[in-house]
Amino acid sequence: MTATAVVTDTDIFSALRGHVEGTTVLTQLIVDMTNKAMAAGMRDELIERLGVTPVVSTETRPYNLTLANLRKVYPNVNADAIPIILKLAPQYDILTKKQMAAFIATCIVESNGFNSKRESFAYTAARLRQVFSSRVRSLSEAKNLVAKGQVAVANFLYGGRYGNRSGTNDGWDYRGGGIIQNTFRSNYYILQNTTGIAFGDNPKLIEDLENAVKAAMAFWQLNGCNAKAEKINTYDDGYTLNTLTSKGIETKNYKMNYGARIVRETVNGGLNGYDDFCRTLEKCLRYL
């Protein structure tokens, strides 16, 4: 692995502190203005203006994210996502093997290997009833919805929730997007404020691959997923998820792995697709 030059946010604020005359304390106003500038895509300009020197690390990454290795996890992976993920990961503090493995496993499950940029509602009636059983109460209701088309299905399921306005196409416009499938109007605007990319004003922007990765990483960081990933326990082989009870009894039940469970619950809002996530996570920990 070649050496890489990295400037962290801490480096930027340390340099900024040195430029504040007569004090070593940054005011909240200065901090807010700097964060806003970085979110607006001015990070490189700030680095240049402050004269921050990138720290060159000669250490190899604790993970080895390559196309060959990732294909062992998911053969049909979108190779174009890999250099973007490697470039952006340090900016969002995805640094350790567990953090990267959990992030990659999550995104593979959510976006079919970084290939699906938007959530599909092309369900059969039976599948719609199964996946959304709490909102679609009967098979006949599912059949009526499917007959109206995908837009109608999305608006029925997501309309009037989490910032989505009733009586609009917000359910469809702000359906799952990007490689982690960010969903709902309020979340798109949070991402807009965090990244400086107008996801809320123009939700189609999340379909661009680099934007999709930034949105996923911003969500991941905002929701504390890096710290949660560190709670994933494995056996001595380093990749098989630990599923012991508190009494040391093997269960082979992935729900016994606290770290994996809280990562999935944070992203999914529940444990839908949890076993698939855990199997993918074990492969990521093994091969990456």
C-alpha positions as a Markdown table, in Angstrom:
| # | Residue | x | y | z |
|---|---|---|---|---|
| 1 | Met | 0.0 | 0.0 | 0.0 |
| 2 | Thr | 1.5 | 3.4 | -1.0 |
| 3 | Ala | 1.9 | 6.2 | 1.5 |
| 4 | Thr | -1.0 | 8.7 | 1.6 |
| 5 | Ala | -1.1 | 12.4 | 2.6 |
| 6 | Val | -4.0 | 13.2 | 4.9 |
| 7 | Val | -5.4 | 16.5 | 6.3 |
| 8 | Thr | -7.9 | 15.9 | 9.1 |
| 9 | Asp | -10.5 | 18.4 | 10.4 |
| 10 | Thr | -8.4 | 18.5 | 13.6 |
| 11 | Asp | -5.4 | 19.7 | 11.5 |
| 12 | Ile | -7.5 | 22.5 | 10.0 |
| 13 | Phe | -8.8 | 23.8 | 13.3 |
| 14 | Ser | -5.4 | 23.6 | 14.9 |
| 15 | Ala | -4.0 | 25.8 | 12.1 |
| 16 | Leu | -7.0 | 28.1 | 12.4 |
| 17 | Arg | -6.4 | 28.5 | 16.1 |
| 18 | Gly | -2.9 | 29.7 | 15.2 |
| 19 | His | -4.3 | 32.3 | 12.9 |
| 20 | Val | -6.6 | 33.8 | 15.6 |
| 21 | Glu | -4.7 | 36.9 | 16.9 |
| 22 | Gly | -4.3 | 37.3 | 20.7 |
| 23 | Thr | -6.1 | 34.1 | 21.7 |
| 24 | Thr | -5.8 | 30.4 | 21.5 |
| 25 | Val | -9.6 | 30.0 | 21.8 |
| 26 | Leu | -11.8 | 29.7 | 18.8 |
| 27 | Thr | -15.2 | 31.4 | 19.1 |
| 28 | Gln | -18.3 | 29.5 | 18.3 |
| 29 | Leu | -18.9 | 31.9 | 15.4 |
| 30 | Ile | -15.6 | 31.1 | 13.8 |
| 31 | Val | -16.1 | 27.3 | 14.3 |
| 32 | Asp | -19.6 | 27.5 | 12.7 |
| 33 | Met | -18.3 | 29.6 | 9.8 |
| 34 | Thr | -15.5 | 27.1 | 9.2 |
| 35 | Asn | -17.7 | 24.1 | 9.3 |
| 36 | Lys | -20.1 | 25.8 | 6.9 |
| 37 | Ala | -17.3 | 26.6 | 4.5 |
| 38 | Met | -16.1 | 23.0 | 4.6 |
| 39 | Ala | -19.6 | 21.7 | 4.0 |
| 40 | Ala | -19.9 | 24.0 | 1.0 |
| 41 | Gly | -17.0 | 22.3 | -0.6 |
| 42 | Met | -14.3 | 24.8 | 0.4 |
| 43 | Arg | -12.2 | 22.4 | 2.4 |
| 44 | Asp | -9.3 | 22.3 | 0.0 |
| 45 | Glu | -9.3 | 26.1 | -0.2 |
| 46 | Leu | -9.1 | 26.3 | 3.6 |
| 47 | Ile | -6.2 | 23.9 | 3.7 |
| 48 | Glu | -4.3 | 26.0 | 1.1 |
| 49 | Arg | -5.1 | 29.4 | 2.8 |
| 50 | Leu | -4.2 | 28.1 | 6.3 |
| 51 | Gly | -1.0 | 26.5 | 5.0 |
| 52 | Val | -1.8 | 23.1 | 6.5 |
| 53 | Thr | 0.8 | 20.5 | 5.6 |
| 54 | Pro | -0.7 | 17.1 | 5.0 |
| 55 | Val | 0.7 | 14.4 | 7.2 |
| 56 | Val | 2.1 | 11.6 | 5.2 |
| 57 | Ser | 1.3 | 8.2 | 6.7 |
| 58 | Thr | 3.6 | 5.3 | 5.8 |
| 59 | Glu | 1.4 | 2.8 | 7.6 |
| 60 | Thr | -0.8 | 0.6 | 5.5 |
| 61 | Arg | -4.5 | 0.7 | 6.0 |
| 62 | Pro | -5.9 | -1.8 | 8.5 |
| 63 | Tyr | -8.1 | -3.0 | 5.7 |
| 64 | Asn | -7.4 | -3.9 | 2.1 |
| 65 | Leu | -10.3 | -2.6 | 0.0 |
| 66 | Thr | -9.5 | -3.7 | -3.6 |
| 67 | Leu | -11.7 | -4.8 | -6.4 |
| 68 | Ala | -10.4 | -8.4 | -6.3 |
| 69 | Asn | -11.1 | -8.6 | -2.5 |
| 70 | Leu | -14.5 | -7.0 | -2.7 |
| 71 | Arg | -15.5 | -9.4 | -5.5 |
| 72 | Lys | -15.0 | -12.2 | -2.9 |
| 73 | Val | -17.7 | -10.5 | -0.9 |
| 74 | Tyr | -20.0 | -9.5 | -3.7 |
| 75 | Pro | -19.1 | -10.6 | -7.2 |
| 76 | Asn | -21.2 | -8.1 | -9.0 |
| 77 | Val | -19.9 | -5.1 | -7.1 |
| 78 | Asn | -19.8 | -1.7 | -8.8 |
| 79 | Ala | -16.0 | -1.1 | -9.1 |
| 80 | Asp | -16.4 | 2.6 | -9.7 |
| 81 | Ala | -17.4 | 3.1 | -6.1 |
| 82 | Ile | -14.1 | 1.8 | -4.7 |
| 83 | Pro | -11.8 | 4.8 | -5.4 |
| 84 | Ile | -14.5 | 7.2 | -4.2 |
| 85 | Ile | -14.9 | 5.3 | -0.9 |
| 86 | Leu | -11.1 | 5.2 | -0.4 |
| 87 | Lys | -10.8 | 8.9 | -1.0 |
| 88 | Leu | -13.6 | 10.0 | 1.2 |
| 89 | Ala | -13.4 | 7.5 | 4.1 |
| 90 | Pro | -10.8 | 9.4 | 6.2 |
| 91 | Gln | -12.9 | 12.6 | 6.0 |
| 92 | Tyr | -15.7 | 10.8 | 7.7 |
| 93 | Asp | -13.5 | 9.0 | 10.2 |
| 94 | Ile | -14.0 | 5.5 | 8.7 |
| 95 | Leu | -10.6 | 4.4 | 9.7 |
| 96 | Thr | -10.5 | 0.9 | 11.2 |
| 97 | Lys | -11.2 | -2.5 | 9.7 |
| 98 | Lys | -14.4 | -2.9 | 11.7 |
| 99 | Gln | -15.7 | 0.5 | 10.7 |
| 100 | Met | -14.9 | -0.1 | 7.0 |
| 101 | Ala | -16.3 | -3.6 | 7.0 |
| 102 | Ala | -19.5 | -2.6 | 8.6 |
| 103 | Phe | -19.9 | 0.4 | 6.3 |
| 104 | Ile | -19.2 | -1.7 | 3.2 |
| 105 | Ala | -21.5 | -4.6 | 4.3 |
| 106 | Thr | -24.3 | -2.1 | 5.0 |
| 107 | Cys | -24.0 | -0.4 | 1.6 |
| 108 | Ile | -23.7 | -3.7 | -0.3 |
| 109 | Val | -27.0 | -4.9 | 1.3 |
| 110 | Glu | -28.8 | -1.6 | 0.8 |
| 111 | Ser | -27.7 | -0.9 | -2.8 |
| 112 | Asn | -27.0 | -4.4 | -4.2 |
| 113 | Gly | -23.2 | -3.8 | -4.3 |
| 114 | Phe | -23.3 | 0.0 | -5.0 |
| 115 | Asn | -25.4 | -0.6 | -8.1 |
| 116 | Ser | -28.9 | 0.6 | -7.1 |
| 117 | Lys | -29.0 | 4.3 | -6.6 |
| 118 | Arg | -32.8 | 4.6 | -5.8 |
| 119 | Glu | -35.3 | 2.4 | -4.0 |
| 120 | Ser | -37.5 | 0.4 | -6.2 |
| 121 | Phe | -41.2 | -0.2 | -5.5 |
| 122 | Ala | -41.7 | -2.8 | -8.2 |
| 123 | Tyr | -43.2 | -5.3 | -5.8 |
| 124 | Thr | -45.6 | -8.1 | -6.3 |
| 125 | Ala | -48.6 | -7.8 | -4.1 |
| 126 | Ala | -47.5 | -10.7 | -1.9 |
| 127 | Arg | -44.0 | -9.3 | -1.4 |
| 128 | Leu | -45.3 | -5.8 | -0.7 |
| 129 | Arg | -47.6 | -7.2 | 2.0 |
| 130 | Gln | -44.6 | -9.2 | 3.5 |
| 131 | Val | -42.1 | -6.3 | 3.5 |
| 132 | Phe | -44.5 | -3.6 | 4.7 |
| 133 | Ser | -46.9 | -5.6 | 6.8 |
| 134 | Ser | -47.3 | -2.9 | 9.4 |
| 135 | Arg | -48.6 | -0.4 | 6.8 |
| 136 | Val | -50.2 | -2.7 | 4.2 |
| 137 | Arg | -52.9 | -4.6 | 6.2 |
| 138 | Ser | -54.1 | -7.1 | 3.7 |
| 139 | Leu | -53.3 | -8.8 | 0.4 |
| 140 | Ser | -56.2 | -7.1 | -1.3 |
| 141 | Glu | -54.9 | -3.7 | -0.2 |
| 142 | Ala | -51.5 | -4.7 | -1.6 |
| 143 | Lys | -53.0 | -5.7 | -4.9 |
| 144 | Asn | -54.9 | -2.4 | -5.2 |
| 145 | Leu | -51.7 | -0.4 | -4.5 |
| 146 | Val | -49.5 | -2.4 | -6.9 |
| 147 | Ala | -52.1 | -1.8 | -9.6 |
| 148 | Lys | -51.7 | 2.0 | -9.2 |
| 149 | Gly | -47.9 | 1.9 | -9.9 |
| 150 | Gln | -44.7 | 2.5 | -8.1 |
| 151 | Val | -45.2 | 6.2 | -7.5 |
| 152 | Ala | -48.5 | 5.6 | -5.7 |
| 153 | Val | -47.0 | 2.8 | -3.6 |
| 154 | Ala | -44.1 | 5.0 | -2.5 |
| 155 | Asn | -46.5 | 7.9 | -1.6 |
| 156 | Phe | -48.8 | 5.6 | 0.3 |
| 157 | Leu | -45.9 | 4.1 | 2.3 |
| 158 | Tyr | -43.8 | 7.2 | 2.9 |
| 159 | Gly | -46.3 | 10.1 | 2.6 |
| 160 | Gly | -46.8 | 12.4 | 5.6 |
| 161 | Arg | -43.8 | 10.9 | 7.5 |
| 162 | Tyr | -40.5 | 12.4 | 8.5 |
| 163 | Gly | -40.9 | 15.7 | 6.7 |
| 164 | Asn | -42.7 | 14.2 | 3.6 |
| 165 | Arg | -45.8 | 16.3 | 2.9 |
| 166 | Ser | -49.1 | 14.6 | 2.5 |
| 167 | Gly | -50.8 | 14.9 | -0.9 |
| 168 | Thr | -47.5 | 15.3 | -2.7 |
| 169 | Asn | -45.0 | 13.0 | -4.5 |
| 170 | Asp | -42.6 | 13.4 | -1.6 |
| 171 | Gly | -42.9 | 9.7 | -0.8 |
| 172 | Trp | -41.5 | 8.9 | -4.3 |
| 173 | Asp | -39.1 | 11.9 | -4.6 |
| 174 | Tyr | -37.5 | 11.2 | -1.2 |
| 175 | Arg | -37.6 | 7.4 | -1.4 |
| 176 | Gly | -34.4 | 5.5 | -0.6 |
| 177 | Gly | -31.4 | 6.9 | -2.4 |
| 178 | Gly | -27.7 | 6.5 | -2.6 |
| 179 | Ile | -25.6 | 3.5 | -1.5 |
| 180 | Ile | -27.1 | 3.5 | 2.0 |
| 181 | Gln | -30.6 | 4.3 | 0.8 |
| 182 | Asn | -31.2 | 7.5 | 2.7 |
| 183 | Thr | -35.0 | 8.1 | 3.0 |
| 184 | Phe | -37.4 | 10.9 | 3.7 |
| 185 | Arg | -37.4 | 14.6 | 3.0 |
| 186 | Ser | -36.2 | 15.6 | 6.5 |
| 187 | Asn | -33.2 | 13.4 | 6.1 |
| 188 | Tyr | -32.4 | 14.7 | 2.7 |
| 189 | Tyr | -32.3 | 18.2 | 4.1 |
| 190 | Ile | -30.1 | 17.1 | 7.0 |
| 191 | Leu | -27.7 | 15.7 | 4.4 |
| 192 | Gln | -27.9 | 19.0 | 2.4 |
| 193 | Asn | -26.9 | 21.0 | 5.5 |
| 194 | Thr | -24.2 | 18.5 | 6.4 |
| 195 | Thr | -22.5 | 18.1 | 3.0 |
| 196 | Gly | -23.4 | 21.3 | 1.2 |
| 197 | Ile | -24.9 | 19.3 | -1.6 |
| 198 | Ala | -28.5 | 20.3 | -2.4 |
| 199 | Phe | -30.0 | 16.9 | -1.7 |
| 200 | Gly | -33.2 | 18.3 | -0.2 |
| 201 | Asp | -33.8 | 20.8 | -3.0 |
| 202 | Asn | -33.0 | 18.3 | -5.7 |
| 203 | Pro | -33.2 | 14.7 | -4.4 |
| 204 | Lys | -32.1 | 13.3 | -7.8 |
| 205 | Leu | -28.5 | 14.5 | -6.9 |
| 206 | Ile | -28.2 | 11.4 | -4.7 |
| 207 | Glu | -28.1 | 9.3 | -7.8 |
| 208 | Asp | -24.6 | 10.5 | -8.7 |
| 209 | Leu | -22.2 | 7.9 | -7.4 |
| 210 | Glu | -19.8 | 10.3 | -5.6 |
| 211 | Asn | -22.8 | 12.1 | -4.1 |
| 212 | Ala | -24.3 | 8.8 | -3.1 |
| 213 | Val | -21.1 | 7.8 | -1.2 |
| 214 | Lys | -20.9 | 11.2 | 0.5 |
| 215 | Ala | -24.5 | 11.0 | 1.6 |
| 216 | Ala | -23.9 | 7.5 | 3.0 |
| 217 | Met | -20.8 | 8.5 | 4.8 |
| 218 | Ala | -22.4 | 11.7 | 6.2 |
| 219 | Phe | -25.3 | 9.6 | 7.5 |
| 220 | Trp | -22.9 | 7.1 | 8.9 |
| 221 | Gln | -20.9 | 9.7 | 10.8 |
| 222 | Leu | -23.9 | 11.7 | 12.0 |
| 223 | Asn | -25.5 | 8.6 | 13.6 |
| 224 | Gly | -22.4 | 7.4 | 15.4 |
| 225 | Cys | -22.0 | 4.3 | 13.3 |
| 226 | Asn | -18.2 | 4.2 | 13.6 |
| 227 | Ala | -18.4 | 3.9 | 17.3 |
| 228 | Lys | -21.1 | 1.3 | 17.0 |
| 229 | Ala | -19.1 | -0.7 | 14.6 |
| 230 | Glu | -16.3 | -1.0 | 17.1 |
| 231 | Lys | -18.6 | -2.9 | 19.4 |
| 232 | Ile | -18.8 | -5.8 | 16.8 |
| 233 | Asn | -17.3 | -8.8 | 18.5 |
| 234 | Thr | -15.8 | -11.7 | 16.6 |
| 235 | Tyr | -14.2 | -15.0 | 17.5 |
| 236 | Asp | -10.4 | -15.4 | 17.4 |
| 237 | Asp | -10.4 | -15.8 | 13.6 |
| 238 | Gly | -11.3 | -12.1 | 13.4 |
| 239 | Tyr | -14.3 | -12.5 | 11.1 |
| 240 | Thr | -16.9 | -14.9 | 12.5 |
| 241 | Leu | -19.4 | -12.9 | 14.5 |
| 242 | Asn | -19.5 | -13.9 | 18.2 |
| 243 | Thr | -23.0 | -15.1 | 19.1 |
| 244 | Leu | -22.4 | -16.4 | 22.6 |
| 245 | Thr | -24.8 | -15.8 | 25.5 |
| 246 | Ser | -23.7 | -14.1 | 28.7 |
| 247 | Lys | -23.1 | -17.6 | 30.0 |
| 248 | Gly | -20.8 | -18.5 | 27.1 |
| 249 | Ile | -23.3 | -20.7 | 25.3 |
| 250 | Glu | -23.0 | -20.7 | 21.5 |
| 251 | Thr | -26.3 | -19.8 | 19.8 |
| 252 | Lys | -25.4 | -19.2 | 16.2 |
| 253 | Asn | -28.0 | -16.4 | 16.4 |
| 254 | Tyr | -26.7 | -13.2 | 14.9 |
| 255 | Lys | -29.0 | -11.2 | 17.1 |
| 256 | Met | -26.7 | -12.0 | 20.0 |
| 257 | Asn | -24.0 | -9.9 | 18.5 |
| 258 | Tyr | -24.7 | -6.5 | 20.0 |
| 259 | Gly | -22.4 | -4.4 | 17.8 |
| 260 | Ala | -23.8 | -5.8 | 14.5 |
| 261 | Arg | -27.3 | -5.4 | 15.8 |
| 262 | Ile | -27.1 | -1.8 | 16.7 |
| 263 | Val | -25.4 | -0.9 | 13.4 |
| 264 | Arg | -28.2 | -2.5 | 11.5 |
| 265 | Glu | -30.9 | -0.9 | 13.7 |
| 266 | Thr | -29.4 | 2.5 | 13.2 |
| 267 | Val | -29.4 | 2.2 | 9.4 |
| 268 | Asn | -32.6 | 0.2 | 8.8 |
| 269 | Gly | -34.7 | 1.3 | 11.8 |
| 270 | Gly | -35.1 | -2.3 | 12.6 |
| 271 | Leu | -33.6 | -5.7 | 11.7 |
| 272 | Asn | -35.0 | -6.2 | 8.2 |
| 273 | Gly | -32.3 | -8.0 | 6.1 |
| 274 | Tyr | -30.2 | -8.5 | 9.3 |
| 275 | Asp | -29.0 | -12.0 | 8.6 |
| 276 | Asp | -28.0 | -11.0 | 5.1 |
| 277 | Phe | -26.1 | -8.0 | 6.5 |
| 278 | Cys | -24.3 | -10.2 | 9.1 |
| 279 | Arg | -23.2 | -12.8 | 6.5 |
| 280 | Thr | -21.9 | -10.0 | 4.3 |
| 281 | Leu | -20.2 | -8.4 | 7.3 |
| 282 | Glu | -18.4 | -11.7 | 8.0 |
| 283 | Lys | -17.1 | -11.8 | 4.4 |
| 284 | Cys | -15.9 | -8.2 | 4.6 |
| 285 | Leu | -14.1 | -8.8 | 7.9 |
| 286 | Arg | -12.5 | -11.9 | 6.3 |
| 287 | Tyr | -11.5 | -10.6 | 2.9 |
| 288 | Leu | -11.0 | -6.8 | 3.2 |
